[in-house]
Amino acid sequence: MTTLATTIFTIVELPYAYDALEPYISAETLHFHHDMHYAGYVAKLEELTEGTHYASMSLEDIIRESDGAIFNNAAQAWNHIFYFEQFARKPKHMPDGRLYNAIVDTFGSVEDLRRRMTTAAVGLFGSGWVWLAADNDGKLYIVSRPNAGTPLTDGLIPLLCIDVWEHAYYLDYRNQRRTAVEDFWKVLDWAVVEGRYSV
């Protein structure tokens, strides 16, 4: 399986135009989410790690070895890159192949997986992330984590994530988190998720 790896001081640009995901995620939201929030985590991480051994490490290694503010900013930077890269203007709406089979074996159907992840995301108290992740044998898990939490710290491989920090949806949906999460599935590109599940 493959995961994203990047150096900590690189702002990774969106792989599509700011308006590519409308009407489900607006250009305004992507400008704030990517250019301010995500970029802010990268800038803060650079400040926190200057002159330390973390400065030459990958984000994944920092996440696995740090705690406190360094962990929070490294994890948020990594989570956001991972999040932005899973969308497309014209997404593949259903998985197939090995990933489809694993989803059916674990959850019953793709719709049941969506339902369970949506329920987890709507019910997560405060801010955080809900993930579909796999272990090294390909077994699937739904993982809910508050704040900057990531399955990387559990030794799991992230496949997709739902960001339920308010900055991910509030401009478009206000306090309607459920509607935001339901619309998330309309721009998720299962082709990207399948690529992350390649073993």
ABEGO torsion letter per residue (X at the ends): XBBBBBBAABBBBBABBAAAAOAABBAAAAAAAAAAAAAAAAAAAAAAABGBAAAABBAAAAAAABBEAAAAAAAAAAAAAAAAAABBABBBABBBEAAAAAAAAAAGBAAAAAAAAAAAAAABBEBEBBBBBBBAAGBBBBBBBBEABBAAAAGBBBABBBBABAAAAAAAAEABAAAAAAAAAAABBAAAAAAAABX
